[in-house]
Every structure is written in C-alpha cells, then in structure tokens.
C-alpha cells in the first residue's frame, strides 16, 4: 500500500513538472510571437500608427502638434475603442513606442 502511495506521489510530481514546463513554453512563445516592435521612423500628421499600451494594441491617426519627442494620436479611427473602455480619444505616444502603418 505504501509503495502504491509513493508511486502516486511520484506520478503527481512528474505531472506538475510537465504542466509547469508546458505553461512556461507557452508563455515564452506568446511573448515572442506577440511582441510589439516599433520602427525607427518618425510619424507625420496624417500617418496611421499602432502602439501597445497595457497589453492592448491601439491604432490611430497622428494629428498636428508641437511635440518634439512624441506624437498625439487620435484613436477615434478604432472600431473597438468603446469596448476597450479607454478614457480618452486622443493620447500622446513617444516616438520609440509606435510603428507607422501608413
């Protein structure tokens, strides 16, 4: 009986290790596959850019501003902006944090 209990504990421990390994691999792959990479270009008014904030991808149109290290992005072009429940329809994004789409 004791031998059966020990085998059960060993089996459970192996399952936990396998579960953890799978979880770690999936998490690592998700980070690699979903990683947002901004480009080095500087957007001009009228460009459409995308950026990531709080693990959510945003898309918007750059509007004219006097900002030197960032752009102001109008998010109203996003179809799901209301679903995201973002507080504002415009936001400031640093040049190193966005990618130009068009």
Helices and strands as residue ranges (DSSP letters): H 2-33, E 48-53, E 56-63, E 70-74, G 75-77, H 81-84, E 90-94, G 95-97, E 98-100
